[in-house]
Amino acid sequence: MRKNIVAGNWKMNTTVPEGVQLAKDVCAAVAAEIGDANVGLAAQNCADHTSGAYTGEVSAPMVASTGANYVILGHSERRGYYNESYEMLKTKVDLALENGLKVIFCCGESLEERENGSFKEVIGAEIRDSLFHLTAEQMANIVIAYEPIWAIGTGKTATSDQAQEIHAFIRGLLADQYGAQVADDMTILYGGSCKPSNAPELFAKPDIDGGLIGGASLKAGDFMGIVTAF
Ligand code: PGA
């Protein structure tokens, strides 16, 4: 079943005490609004190996052992700064699922790809090459996040119509590959300068099921302003 999700991506921010405080503030506010059973924990990445001599890496079993429910994979910052390829992400997706984690899988085009008109091709390839080897059953544990790179941390949000167009396009790809049920059940989030002021308009679109929030997730008040947009 499609779910409404607002996910916070804190990125490389907060010390342990700051992170604990922010988590407490968010949990208290969420519990007051929708109940704390609705809160999940996610890692921002996992390794493409299960264990072994990979200094500095954190595996999917390690992430799962913390009690995390989700892992974000394929964020454009990981693809761009750490050269994560489609093939590597495919392996990470498999390892995450094998270890009982749900995956928030990110896709999205650069400004250049938006402007030269290749954006649907790019997004289609990102999804096809790292996810379409999965079975329909496995797709139930995937959440897709559309994050145009030009809108991440820039204050430049995609318009609600631009986002809706891509979300509908992604749902169409899923319908072609897996049929209408899988497509209809998929939760598709929008990310990129989402904030309390623009969340209501974005979330009102039929194919936008929530958000992946960077900057605005670092303040409990702003994050809750987005959660309550539903
Ligand atoms: P932003 O980041 O909300 O700061 O634009 C979104 C993301 O990178 O997930």
py3Dmol code that shows the C-alpha trace and the ligand (Angstrom):
import py3Dmol

protein = """\
ATOM      1  CA  MET A   1       0.000   0.000   0.000  1.00  0.00           C
ATOM      2  CA  ARG A   2       1.151   3.502  -0.812  1.00  0.00           C
ATOM      3  CA  LYS A   3       2.178   5.388   2.315  1.00  0.00           C
ATOM      4  CA  ASN A   4       2.712   9.066   3.007  1.00  0.00           C
ATOM      5  CA  ILE A   5       6.269   9.544   4.242  1.00  0.00           C
ATOM      6  CA  VAL A   6       8.237  12.624   5.250  1.00  0.00           C
ATOM      7  CA  ALA A   7      11.878  11.571   5.623  1.00  0.00           C
ATOM      8  CA  GLY A   8      14.597  13.765   7.100  1.00  0.00           C
ATOM      9  CA  ASN A   9      18.041  13.503   5.527  1.00  0.00           C
ATOM     10  CA  TRP A  10      20.356  15.139   8.047  1.00  0.00           C
ATOM     11  CA  LYS A  11      23.404  14.433   5.841  1.00  0.00           C
ATOM     12  CA  MET A  12      26.749  15.042   7.593  1.00  0.00           C
ATOM     13  CA  ASN A  13      25.282  17.295  10.260  1.00  0.00           C
ATOM     14  CA  THR A  14      24.890  17.231  14.053  1.00  0.00           C
ATOM     15  CA  THR A  15      27.179  15.818  16.719  1.00  0.00           C
ATOM     16  CA  VAL A  16      25.830  12.926  18.804  1.00  0.00           C
ATOM     17  CA  PRO A  17      24.317  15.172  21.531  1.00  0.00           C
ATOM     18  CA  GLU A  18      22.816  17.481  18.889  1.00  0.00           C
ATOM     19  CA  GLY A  19      21.428  14.542  16.926  1.00  0.00           C
ATOM     20  CA  VAL A  20      19.917  12.964  20.040  1.00  0.00           C
ATOM     21  CA  GLN A  21      18.262  16.267  20.931  1.00  0.00           C
ATOM     22  CA  LEU A  22      16.911  16.767  17.412  1.00  0.00           C
ATOM     23  CA  ALA A  23      15.589  13.185  17.329  1.00  0.00           C
ATOM     24  CA  LYS A  24      13.899  13.705  20.709  1.00  0.00           C
ATOM     25  CA  ASP A  25      12.299  16.961  19.557  1.00  0.00           C
ATOM     26  CA  VAL A  26      11.074  15.418  16.304  1.00  0.00           C
ATOM     27  CA  CYS A  27       9.775  12.269  18.020  1.00  0.00           C
ATOM     28  CA  ALA A  28       7.916  14.266  20.669  1.00  0.00           C
ATOM     29  CA  ALA A  29       6.306  16.487  18.034  1.00  0.00           C
ATOM     30  CA  VAL A  30       5.463  13.545  15.747  1.00  0.00           C
ATOM     31  CA  ALA A  31       4.047  11.523  18.647  1.00  0.00           C
ATOM     32  CA  ALA A  32       1.766  14.420  19.529  1.00  0.00           C
ATOM     33  CA  GLU A  33       0.528  14.662  15.928  1.00  0.00           C
ATOM     34  CA  ILE A  34       0.397  11.126  14.547  1.00  0.00           C
ATOM     35  CA  GLY A  35       1.704   8.710  17.210  1.00  0.00           C
ATOM     36  CA  ASP A  36       5.267   7.504  17.709  1.00  0.00           C
ATOM     37  CA  ALA A  37       4.593   4.123  16.067  1.00  0.00           C
ATOM     38  CA  ASN A  38       4.807   6.066  12.822  1.00  0.00           C
ATOM     39  CA  VAL A  39       8.454   7.043  13.263  1.00  0.00           C
ATOM     40  CA  GLY A  40      11.226   5.059  11.557  1.00  0.00           C
ATOM     41  CA  LEU A  41      14.996   5.277  11.505  1.00  0.00           C
ATOM     42  CA  ALA A  42      17.119   5.323   8.348  1.00  0.00           C
ATOM     43  CA  ALA A  43      20.796   5.190   7.463  1.00  0.00           C
ATOM     44  CA  GLN A  44      22.043   7.419   4.648  1.00  0.00           C
ATOM     45  CA  ASN A  45      24.060   4.720   2.911  1.00  0.00           C
ATOM     46  CA  CYS A  46      25.300   1.155   3.252  1.00  0.00           C
ATOM     47  CA  ALA A  47      28.238  -0.723   1.772  1.00  0.00           C
ATOM     48  CA  ASP A  48      28.175  -2.863  -1.372  1.00  0.00           C
ATOM     49  CA  HIS A  49      29.698  -5.791   0.562  1.00  0.00           C
ATOM     50  CA  THR A  50      28.345  -7.737   3.526  1.00  0.00           C
ATOM     51  CA  SER A  51      31.507  -7.837   5.640  1.00  0.00           C
ATOM     52  CA  GLY A  52      35.285  -8.009   5.411  1.00  0.00           C
ATOM     53  CA  ALA A  53      38.280  -5.811   4.764  1.00  0.00           C
ATOM     54  CA  TYR A  54      36.534  -2.606   3.648  1.00  0.00           C
ATOM     55  CA  THR A  55      37.923  -0.007   6.035  1.00  0.00           C
ATOM     56  CA  GLY A  56      35.502   2.766   6.849  1.00  0.00           C
ATOM     57  CA  GLU A  57      32.450   1.122   5.318  1.00  0.00           C
ATOM     58  CA  VAL A  58      29.195   0.276   7.144  1.00  0.00           C
ATOM     59  CA  SER A  59      27.366  -2.825   5.930  1.00  0.00           C
ATOM     60  CA  ALA A  60      23.632  -3.450   5.574  1.00  0.00           C
ATOM     61  CA  PRO A  61      23.697  -6.017   8.451  1.00  0.00           C
ATOM     62  CA  MET A  62      25.390  -3.381  10.655  1.00  0.00           C
ATOM     63  CA  VAL A  63      22.731  -0.823   9.751  1.00  0.00           C
ATOM     64  CA  ALA A  64      19.948  -3.344  10.434  1.00  0.00           C
ATOM     65  CA  SER A  65      21.514  -4.231  13.802  1.00  0.00           C
ATOM     66  CA  THR A  66      21.021  -0.643  14.998  1.00  0.00           C
ATOM     67  CA  GLY A  67      17.262  -1.090  14.686  1.00  0.00           C
ATOM     68  CA  ALA A  68      17.091   1.080  11.566  1.00  0.00           C
ATOM     69  CA  ASN A  69      14.190   0.304   9.252  1.00  0.00           C
ATOM     70  CA  TYR A  70      15.343   2.118   6.123  1.00  0.00           C
ATOM     71  CA  VAL A  71      18.442   3.022   4.176  1.00  0.00           C
ATOM     72  CA  ILE A  72      18.711   5.880   1.693  1.00  0.00           C
ATOM     73  CA  LEU A  73      20.559   4.744  -1.451  1.00  0.00           C
ATOM     74  CA  GLY A  74      21.614   6.530  -4.605  1.00  0.00           C
ATOM     75  CA  HIS A  75      21.494  10.069  -3.256  1.00  0.00           C
ATOM     76  CA  SER A  76      22.983  12.395  -5.870  1.00  0.00           C
ATOM     77  CA  GLU A  77      25.689  13.425  -3.393  1.00  0.00           C
ATOM     78  CA  ARG A  78      26.758   9.756  -3.137  1.00  0.00           C
ATOM     79  CA  ARG A  79      26.573   9.290  -6.906  1.00  0.00           C
ATOM     80  CA  GLY A  80      28.442  12.535  -7.569  1.00  0.00           C
ATOM     81  CA  TYR A  81      31.076  12.779  -4.830  1.00  0.00           C
ATOM     82  CA  TYR A  82      31.699   9.052  -4.293  1.00  0.00           C
ATOM     83  CA  ASN A  83      31.195   7.759  -7.821  1.00  0.00           C
ATOM     84  CA  GLU A  84      28.386   5.345  -6.987  1.00  0.00           C
ATOM     85  CA  SER A  85      27.458   3.606 -10.217  1.00  0.00           C
ATOM     86  CA  TYR A  86      24.154   1.985 -11.249  1.00  0.00           C
ATOM     87  CA  GLU A  87      25.809  -1.389 -10.819  1.00  0.00           C
ATOM     88  CA  MET A  88      27.085  -0.631  -7.309  1.00  0.00           C
ATOM     89  CA  LEU A  89      23.674   0.686  -6.295  1.00  0.00           C
ATOM     90  CA  LYS A  90      22.026  -2.463  -7.603  1.00  0.00           C
ATOM     91  CA  THR A  91      24.253  -4.489  -5.237  1.00  0.00           C
ATOM     92  CA  LYS A  92      23.536  -2.144  -2.330  1.00  0.00           C
ATOM     93  CA  VAL A  93      19.784  -2.425  -2.961  1.00  0.00           C
ATOM     94  CA  ASP A  94      20.034  -6.227  -2.907  1.00  0.00           C
ATOM     95  CA  LEU A  95      22.064  -6.282   0.321  1.00  0.00           C
ATOM     96  CA  ALA A  96      19.700  -3.832   2.026  1.00  0.00           C
ATOM     97  CA  LEU A  97      16.649  -5.928   1.126  1.00  0.00           C
ATOM     98  CA  GLU A  98      18.357  -9.201   2.113  1.00  0.00           C
ATOM     99  CA  ASN A  99      18.949  -7.669   5.525  1.00  0.00           C
ATOM    100  CA  GLY A 100      15.367  -6.612   6.031  1.00  0.00           C
ATOM    101  CA  LEU A 101      15.855  -2.912   5.334  1.00  0.00           C
ATOM    102  CA  LYS A 102      13.489  -0.871   3.216  1.00  0.00           C
ATOM    103  CA  VAL A 103      15.238   1.283   0.616  1.00  0.00           C
ATOM    104  CA  ILE A 104      14.610   4.942  -0.133  1.00  0.00           C
ATOM    105  CA  PHE A 105      16.051   4.998  -3.633  1.00  0.00           C
ATOM    106  CA  CYS A 106      16.962   8.439  -5.007  1.00  0.00           C
ATOM    107  CA  CYS A 107      16.973   9.531  -8.612  1.00  0.00           C
ATOM    108  CA  GLY A 108      17.045  12.879 -10.361  1.00  0.00           C
ATOM    109  CA  GLU A 109      18.620  14.934 -13.091  1.00  0.00           C
ATOM    110  CA  SER A 110      21.260  17.683 -13.124  1.00  0.00           C
ATOM    111  CA  LEU A 111      20.503  21.212 -14.318  1.00  0.00           C
ATOM    112  CA  GLU A 112      22.271  20.432 -17.600  1.00  0.00           C
ATOM    113  CA  GLU A 113      20.110  17.337 -18.135  1.00  0.00           C
ATOM    114  CA  ARG A 114      16.970  19.334 -17.295  1.00  0.00           C
ATOM    115  CA  GLU A 115      17.949  22.020 -19.792  1.00  0.00           C
ATOM    116  CA  ASN A 116      19.032  19.714 -22.626  1.00  0.00           C
ATOM    117  CA  GLY A 117      15.824  17.705 -22.308  1.00  0.00           C
ATOM    118  CA  SER A 118      17.436  14.351 -21.440  1.00  0.00           C
ATOM    119  CA  PHE A 119      16.039  14.274 -17.887  1.00  0.00           C
ATOM    120  CA  LYS A 120      13.419  11.575 -18.374  1.00  0.00           C
ATOM    121  CA  GLU A 121      15.981   9.350 -20.045  1.00  0.00           C
ATOM    122  CA  VAL A 122      18.388   9.865 -17.125  1.00  0.00           C
ATOM    123  CA  ILE A 123      15.776   9.206 -14.441  1.00  0.00           C
ATOM    124  CA  GLY A 124      14.467   6.179 -16.341  1.00  0.00           C
ATOM    125  CA  ALA A 125      17.967   4.694 -16.588  1.00  0.00           C
ATOM    126  CA  GLU A 126      18.681   5.281 -12.881  1.00  0.00           C
ATOM    127  CA  ILE A 127      15.531   3.422 -11.918  1.00  0.00           C
ATOM    128  CA  ARG A 128      15.725   0.656 -14.509  1.00  0.00           C
ATOM    129  CA  ASP A 129      19.399  -0.158 -14.046  1.00  0.00           C
ATOM    130  CA  SER A 130      19.382  -0.372 -10.239  1.00  0.00           C
ATOM    131  CA  LEU A 131      15.833  -1.558  -9.457  1.00  0.00           C
ATOM    132  CA  PHE A 132      14.228  -3.448 -12.332  1.00  0.00           C
ATOM    133  CA  HIS A 133      15.998  -6.722 -11.545  1.00  0.00           C
ATOM    134  CA  LEU A 134      13.801  -6.912  -8.415  1.00  0.00           C
ATOM    135  CA  THR A 135      10.613  -8.956  -8.231  1.00  0.00           C
ATOM    136  CA  ALA A 136       7.218  -7.291  -7.786  1.00  0.00           C
ATOM    137  CA  GLU A 137       7.219  -8.616  -4.217  1.00  0.00           C
ATOM    138  CA  GLN A 138      10.589  -6.972  -3.487  1.00  0.00           C
ATOM    139  CA  MET A 139       9.371  -3.673  -4.947  1.00  0.00           C
ATOM    140  CA  ALA A 140       6.995  -3.429  -1.966  1.00  0.00           C
ATOM    141  CA  ASN A 141      10.093  -2.623   0.132  1.00  0.00           C
ATOM    142  CA  ILE A 142      11.247   0.215  -2.108  1.00  0.00           C
ATOM    143  CA  VAL A 143      10.364   3.874  -1.791  1.00  0.00           C
ATOM    144  CA  ILE A 144      11.470   6.123  -4.664  1.00  0.00           C
ATOM    145  CA  ALA A 145      12.613   9.700  -4.057  1.00  0.00           C
ATOM    146  CA  TYR A 146      12.717  12.072  -7.018  1.00  0.00           C
ATOM    147  CA  GLU A 147      15.299  14.737  -6.273  1.00  0.00           C
ATOM    148  CA  PRO A 148      16.265  17.093  -9.095  1.00  0.00           C
ATOM    149  CA  ILE A 149      19.921  17.905  -8.332  1.00  0.00           C
ATOM    150  CA  TRP A 150      19.401  21.565  -9.257  1.00  0.00           C
ATOM    151  CA  ALA A 151      16.844  21.857  -6.447  1.00  0.00           C
ATOM    152  CA  ILE A 152      18.888  20.243  -3.660  1.00  0.00           C
ATOM    153  CA  GLY A 153      20.034  22.756  -1.072  1.00  0.00           C
ATOM    154  CA  THR A 154      19.685  25.581  -3.586  1.00  0.00           C
ATOM    155  CA  GLY A 155      16.387  27.075  -2.433  1.00  0.00           C
ATOM    156  CA  LYS A 156      15.145  26.383  -5.992  1.00  0.00           C
ATOM    157  CA  THR A 157      12.205  23.973  -5.718  1.00  0.00           C
ATOM    158  CA  ALA A 158      10.795  22.196  -8.731  1.00  0.00           C
ATOM    159  CA  THR A 159       7.308  23.568  -9.283  1.00  0.00           C
ATOM    160  CA  SER A 160       4.569  21.242  -8.111  1.00  0.00           C
ATOM    161  CA  ASP A 161       3.672  20.666 -11.783  1.00  0.00           C
ATOM    162  CA  GLN A 162       7.280  19.789 -12.718  1.00  0.00           C
ATOM    163  CA  ALA A 163       7.482  17.356  -9.791  1.00  0.00           C
ATOM    164  CA  GLN A 164       4.077  15.832 -10.541  1.00  0.00           C
ATOM    165  CA  GLU A 165       5.100  15.299 -14.176  1.00  0.00           C
ATOM    166  CA  ILE A 166       8.153  13.273 -13.138  1.00  0.00           C
ATOM    167  CA  HIS A 167       6.339  11.350 -10.407  1.00  0.00           C
ATOM    168  CA  ALA A 168       3.670  10.342 -12.930  1.00  0.00           C
ATOM    169  CA  PHE A 169       6.417   9.397 -15.401  1.00  0.00           C
ATOM    170  CA  ILE A 170       8.082   7.175 -12.768  1.00  0.00           C
ATOM    171  CA  ARG A 171       4.764   5.560 -11.913  1.00  0.00           C
ATOM    172  CA  GLY A 172       4.301   4.900 -15.626  1.00  0.00           C
ATOM    173  CA  LEU A 173       7.686   3.149 -15.853  1.00  0.00           C
ATOM    174  CA  LEU A 174       6.702   0.956 -12.903  1.00  0.00           C
ATOM    175  CA  ALA A 175       3.346   0.156 -14.488  1.00  0.00           C
ATOM    176  CA  ASP A 176       5.048  -0.905 -17.739  1.00  0.00           C
ATOM    177  CA  GLN A 177       7.504  -3.152 -15.924  1.00  0.00           C
ATOM    178  CA  TYR A 178       5.415  -4.537 -13.050  1.00  0.00           C
ATOM    179  CA  GLY A 179       1.765  -3.713 -13.768  1.00  0.00           C
ATOM    180  CA  ALA A 180      -0.688  -1.230 -12.333  1.00  0.00           C
ATOM    181  CA  GLN A 181      -0.782  -2.581  -8.792  1.00  0.00           C
ATOM    182  CA  VAL A 182       2.948  -2.201  -8.065  1.00  0.00           C
ATOM    183  CA  ALA A 183       2.893   1.254  -9.674  1.00  0.00           C
ATOM    184  CA  ASP A 184      -0.101   2.360  -7.661  1.00  0.00           C
ATOM    185  CA  ASP A 185       1.326   1.016  -4.388  1.00  0.00           C
ATOM    186  CA  MET A 186       4.732   2.717  -4.805  1.00  0.00           C
ATOM    187  CA  THR A 187       5.457   5.606  -2.450  1.00  0.00           C
ATOM    188  CA  ILE A 188       7.203   8.343  -4.448  1.00  0.00           C
ATOM    189  CA  LEU A 189       8.745  11.228  -2.496  1.00  0.00           C
ATOM    190  CA  TYR A 190       9.852  14.621  -3.741  1.00  0.00           C
ATOM    191  CA  GLY A 191      13.122  16.125  -2.473  1.00  0.00           C
ATOM    192  CA  GLY A 192      14.859  19.410  -3.184  1.00  0.00           C
ATOM    193  CA  SER A 193      14.345  22.591  -1.119  1.00  0.00           C
ATOM    194  CA  CYS A 194      11.067  21.274   0.272  1.00  0.00           C
ATOM    195  CA  LYS A 195       9.928  23.397   3.229  1.00  0.00           C
ATOM    196  CA  PRO A 196       6.781  24.169   5.230  1.00  0.00           C
ATOM    197  CA  SER A 197       5.745  26.892   2.765  1.00  0.00           C
ATOM    198  CA  ASN A 198       5.837  24.759  -0.393  1.00  0.00           C
ATOM    199  CA  ALA A 199       5.033  21.288   1.027  1.00  0.00           C
ATOM    200  CA  PRO A 200       1.213  21.680   0.963  1.00  0.00           C
ATOM    201  CA  GLU A 201       1.187  22.465  -2.765  1.00  0.00           C
ATOM    202  CA  LEU A 202       3.632  19.638  -3.590  1.00  0.00           C
ATOM    203  CA  PHE A 203       1.830  17.062  -1.422  1.00  0.00           C
ATOM    204  CA  ALA A 204      -1.534  18.001  -2.937  1.00  0.00           C
ATOM    205  CA  LYS A 205      -0.422  16.455  -6.249  1.00  0.00           C
ATOM    206  CA  PRO A 206      -1.822  12.978  -6.885  1.00  0.00           C
ATOM    207  CA  ASP A 207       1.542  11.265  -7.437  1.00  0.00           C
ATOM    208  CA  ILE A 208       3.564  13.017  -4.707  1.00  0.00           C
ATOM    209  CA  ASP A 209       3.362  10.894  -1.574  1.00  0.00           C
ATOM    210  CA  GLY A 210       5.697  12.861   0.682  1.00  0.00           C
ATOM    211  CA  GLY A 211       9.158  14.342   0.859  1.00  0.00           C
ATOM    212  CA  LEU A 212      12.831  13.684   1.445  1.00  0.00           C
ATOM    213  CA  ILE A 213      13.908  16.726   3.378  1.00  0.00           C
ATOM    214  CA  GLY A 214      17.480  17.965   3.786  1.00  0.00           C
ATOM    215  CA  GLY A 215      18.036  21.448   5.207  1.00  0.00           C
ATOM    216  CA  ALA A 216      14.557  21.838   6.677  1.00  0.00           C
ATOM    217  CA  SER A 217      14.876  18.531   8.593  1.00  0.00           C
ATOM    218  CA  LEU A 218      17.575  20.021  10.838  1.00  0.00           C
ATOM    219  CA  LYS A 219      15.049  22.080  12.785  1.00  0.00           C
ATOM    220  CA  ALA A 220      12.265  20.114  14.459  1.00  0.00           C
ATOM    221  CA  GLY A 221       9.803  22.986  13.943  1.00  0.00           C
ATOM    222  CA  ASP A 222      10.416  23.218  10.182  1.00  0.00           C
ATOM    223  CA  PHE A 223      10.326  19.450   9.788  1.00  0.00           C
ATOM    224  CA  MET A 224       7.021  19.237  11.630  1.00  0.00           C
ATOM    225  CA  GLY A 225       5.687  22.058   9.471  1.00  0.00           C
ATOM    226  CA  ILE A 226       6.256  19.728   6.506  1.00  0.00           C
ATOM    227  CA  VAL A 227       4.850  16.615   8.255  1.00  0.00           C
ATOM    228  CA  THR A 228       1.659  18.477   9.070  1.00  0.00           C
ATOM    229  CA  ALA A 229       1.285  19.548   5.433  1.00  0.00           C
ATOM    230  CA  PHE A 230      -0.634  16.278   5.073  1.00  0.00           C
TER     231      PHE A 230
END
"""
ligand_1 = """\
9
PGA
P 17.361 19.882 0.634
O 17.991 18.420 0.417
O 15.984 19.693 1.256
O 18.300 20.586 1.552
O 17.264 20.518 -0.712
C 17.205 17.330 0.008
C 18.075 16.102 -0.088
O 19.219 16.195 -0.513
O 17.629 14.988 0.269
"""
view = py3Dmol.view(width=600, height=400)
view.addModel(protein, "pdb")
view.setStyle({"model": 0}, {"cartoon": {"style": "trace"}})
view.addModel(ligand_1, "xyz")
view.setStyle({"model": 1}, {"stick": {}})
view.zoomTo()
view.show()
